[in-house]
Amino acid sequence: MSKGLKRYSLRKREARAVLEELSTMGLELPTSARRRVEVVEAGRIKLFLVDGRPLMAEEAGRRFPLLTAPELLRSLPSLVVDMGAVPHICNGADVMAPGVVEVRSEFKPGSIVAVLDEKHGKAIALGEALFGSEEIKGMERGKVLINLHYVGDRIWRLAKSISAS
């Protein structure tokens, strides 16, 4: 494991709370199976691992599923962006109204929203909604989501490196 990383197992009560949170995100785990829940800390980022697999991150007090765990992303509201917006979003840019081609589900301001590319329908980022879904549909300009996690960012690379080890 890389220098500067701290890895530890959670106690039963803390682990149970994390597993419950993951189940509200859509992760289905057999109830009879005992799960080992660990945390990897890298500076301000925490990754939560279940049986060695990174599934959720925490940064600045906000928890969200990882892009490397697609089964958790299915339960999130989503919006689709045009292919011109993809390189910008994958470099950390926030999502702007002109790049949004479709809002696929209903959500409120503050919700975690999956950002899908138009061509393949793949999740390229997760963002925090600044407006509700209905407002975004009517917007022609301005920022609509704050980019929290995107393909290739530090969280994604850390999750991939843990998955590979």
HELIX and SHEET records of a PDB file:
HELIX    1   1 LYS A   12  THR A   24  1                                  13    
HELIX    2   2 PRO A   70  LEU A   73  1                                   4    
HELIX    3   3 VAL A   86  ILE A   89  1                                   4    
HELIX    4   4 ALA A   97  GLY A   99  5                                   3    
HELIX    5   5 SER A  133  LYS A  137  1                                   5    
HELIX    6   6 ARG A  154  ALA A  164  1                                  11    
SHEET    1   A 5 LEU A   5  SER A   9  0                                        
SHEET    2   A 5 VAL A  37  ALA A  42 -1                                        
SHEET    3   A 5 ILE A  45  VAL A  50 -1                                        
SHEET    4   A 5 ARG A  53  GLU A  59 -1                                        
SHEET    5   A 5 ARG A  62  PRO A  65 -1                                        
SHEET    1   B 6 VAL A  95  MET A  96  0                                        
SHEET    2   B 6 LYS A 143  TYR A 150 -1                                        
SHEET    3   B 6 ALA A 123  ALA A 129 -1                                        
SHEET    4   B 6 ILE A 112  ASP A 117 -1                                        
SHEET    5   B 6 SER A  78  VAL A  81  1                                        
SHEET    6   B 6 VAL A 100  VAL A 103 -1                                        
END                                                                             
